[in-house]
Amino acid sequence: MAPPRIFITGGTGYVGGTVLHSLVTRHPEYSITALLRNVPESFAELYPNVRIVHGDYDSADVISDAVSKVDIVIHNGNSDHEPSLNAIIKGLVSKKETSFLIHLSGTGVLSDWRDTKYHGKLNPKIWSDIDDIDEIWSRPDGELHRNTEKILQTANQQHGDKLKIAVMSPPDIYGRGRGPGRRRSAYFPFFWKDIMTVGAPFYAEDGTNTRSFVHIDDLMELYLKVVEAAAAGGEGADWGKEGYYFAATQEASQIDIAKATARVLEARGAIQQDEPVCLPKEQVAGFVPYAGLSIGTYLYMSNSRVRTDRARKPFGYQGKRPTLWETLDTEIADALED
Ligand SMILES: NC(=O)c1ccc[n+]([C@@H]2O[C@H](COP(=O)([O-])OP(=O)(O)OC[C@H]3O[C@@H](n4cnc5c(N)ncnc54)[C@H](OP(=O)(O)O)[C@@H]3O)[C@@H](O)[C@H]2O)c1
């Protein structure tokens, strides 16, 4: 069988860059093309066999044309960007042959951040990517990533016979990335920035709100399995409505994260106290303002708890990398460096 032709986006980002690096390293036989708007200086040296298409996510014609020449698209970088996703689908369905689309979304779509009842408190709901699949595909408008998941849902209904879609829905990711650009995740760099304002790690209410986590290298094992299944014609993985993959391996409450972070920061001499502080909800909600959304509420006061059921059976997926607690010191050291 000829090696698969792959088109990847977000190859300079934390997730997309690590996917690119993992594919090149594990599957040098794959024929890979990357969409890049900024080409890192080291790119050609690091990845001499990866072809580059110059463009950004709004270069609809460039994207549609490029994906019409490949078998598999791995779309990372901005899980909410509609024009790029529409351009990818348009290009893929223009082909006669079956195509595969592996789209990065995230468990933010299941977060209870808009429900004030659970701000700073434990929500008992744990989502399964098998048992709750109907509910997952029925999330209300306005939830994070729902706009693009709706586009994928329509594509599944209209083109499911020739376009096989997998949604990768990781929770918060930790661990160092391996790509040619950004290698840091989101949670700890944001948390450190807000800790500097407050003077200590923090939580709201009783801080029992809980989120799932995954190490970037565990997530990559799942990506590789799904890409390998696509390369084998789809065999061995779920696609379409059932092709929805959580990747979580553990969970942590905000108060436990704040306590552990305080100990690490105090030991590093970065703060004066080794205990976190409880802040009013209104103050936490004001952190990380972004496009009119209160990302502070989402990051520090919400729950998004998931159970990774789908990947377990076919792929034997489980967390094998160091836990969040084992990695925390490095994670925080990296955030301090930025
Ligand atoms: N990190 C997490 O914990 C996590 C967990 C679940 C879901 N997610 C979701 O995954 C997505 C990616 O996260 P990330 O942490 O990998 O982000 P990131 O490190 O900021 O990477 C973004 C990537 O997308 C590219 N990009 C962004 N906008 C573009 C545009 N308009 N045109 C061309 N390229 C563009 C960037 O290219 P440049 O280098 O040129 O800027 C970069 O390669 C986000 O939507 C996030 O919500 C993240």
The ligand as an ORCA input file, in Angstrom:
! r2SCAN-3c Opt
* xyz 0 1
  N      -3.478     23.123     25.139
  C      -4.503     22.522     25.708
  O      -4.482     22.168     26.925
  C      -5.726     22.216     24.883
  C      -6.612     21.235     25.329
  C      -7.747     20.949     24.570
  C      -8.009     21.679     23.417
  N      -7.138     22.653     23.023
  C      -7.450     23.428     21.824
  O      -6.513     23.116     20.830
  C      -6.283     24.240     19.986
  C      -4.786     24.390     19.818
  O      -4.187     24.540     21.066
  P      -2.623     24.706     21.201
  O      -2.361     24.765     22.673
  O      -1.932     23.711     20.353
  O      -2.438     26.173     20.563
  P      -1.104     26.913     20.100
  O       0.108     26.342     20.726
  O      -1.361     28.366     20.285
  O      -0.998     26.594     18.529
  C      -1.753     27.245     17.567
  C      -1.282     26.767     16.203
  O      -2.258     27.116     15.234
  C      -1.675     28.001     14.288
  N      -2.673     28.997     13.920
  C      -3.524     29.631     14.740
  N      -4.302     30.475     14.050
  C      -3.905     30.362     12.745
  C      -4.317     30.975     11.548
  N      -5.294     31.894     11.530
  N      -3.706     30.597     10.406
  C      -2.706     29.686     10.409
  N      -2.258     29.063     11.528
  C      -2.861     29.406     12.675
  C      -0.472     28.620     14.970
  O       0.429     29.092     13.999
  P       1.514     30.245     14.301
  O       2.688     29.563     14.909
  O       1.784     30.815     12.974
  O       0.867     31.215     15.263
  C       0.022     27.405     15.736
  O       0.669     26.518     14.864
  C      -6.964     25.441     20.677
  O      -8.106     25.813     19.955
  C      -7.324     24.929     22.046
  O      -8.557     25.468     22.488
  C      -5.998     22.923     23.707
*
